[in-house]
Each structure stands twice: as structure tokens, then as C-alpha cells.
Amino acid sequence: MHILAIQGSPDPESFSAQLAHTYTTAAREHGHDIETIDLSAEDFDPVLRYGYRQHMEDESAPKRYQEMIRRADHLTFLFPIWWSAEPAVLKGFLDRVLTPGFSYSYDPKPHGLLKGKTASLIVTSRAPAAFYRLYGGPLSRWKHMVLAFNGIRPKGALILGNMDTQKDTPERRAAFTARVRAHAQH
């Protein structure tokens, strides 16, 4: 299976970045072909300055990312949840890469163009994981309005809540890291 892992934290020393490294290493060990996009290391302008009425001056990074998505069978997004959403750099990635004509079309009605691909989410949050399981929040938006809208079949989410609280211990993080490693086998 060809996997594209997208690390969406702007902080290269974040736990999300560590999880992305663990995931990619484990996926390779299990025989998967894997590419990565680390948004903390990319020279990428995430601001969609003109909406979709005009192209940006430099479309080289979004075009490269679109080619990587085309090659992938499965996408894995790894990111922290801040203010009930993904970090701005990852939102900008969605804005600039999942564009009309590439990932969706309105002709004659809305439909996704990335059919046949699957995706999973590996996220962390200060809020308890149960909160997102119960109310949906950003994970529901990702499942329905980001992935499914673009024709990508969601395959689940791993959520580690209570980050940076008294419940956040090295043992909890190690256990979650083991779950991420196991998830990379699929």
C-alpha cells in the first residue's frame, strides 16, 4: 500500500511530529511504501490569498502535494487540535491543495474526485478524547466535510486527549505511541 503521512503541527518538536516519525517508521517496517509531508519543515505559504478566483504566484508546493496525493492509496493526517480545529498551516494546506478540479467538482452537482482513497486521523487535544467521540467537533467535520466531500473514505481516528493536563503522563504517551505504531500496520 502507498501511504502519504501529513504531519500538520507547525512545531517540529511537538508530540504530533514525534507520532508522525513513529508512524512512518512503523509503516515502512511493515512493508508499506510511504511518503511524508511535514508542514513544520516545508517552505509552504498556507495562505489562500485570492480564494479560488485567481491562482497564487507560486503553485509549486500545492502541485507537488497533489501529485503525492494522486500516488497515495491511503492518507494519514497527524495533528494537534487547537481551538477545536487543526493548526492554521494544516488548514492552509487543505485550502491550497484540495482544490476544485483536483479533489472535488460541482459539475453537475458536488462530488469528490479522490474516490478509491482512504484516510485516517491521528490527533491530540487538551480536551478529553471522550468529548470528541460524544460531540464530534473537528473530527466530524474532517470525516464529512473534508474527507468524504473529496471522495476519500474515512477509516477512523486515534485520539489522545487530556494533553498537557495532570492526566498527561509519559506512560499515557508511550501507550498511545504504541497504538500509533500498531495502526501503521494496516
Secondary structure, DSSP 8 states (H G I E B T S, - for coil): -EEEEEE--S-TTSHHHHHHHHHHHHHHHTT-EEEEEETTTS------TTTTSS--S--HHHHHHHHHHHH-SEEEEEEEEBTTB--HHHHHHHHHHS-BTTTEE-SSS-EES-TT-EEEEEEEESS-HHHHHHH-HHHHHIIIIIIGGGT-EEEEEEEE-STTSTT--HHHHHHHHHHHHHHTT-
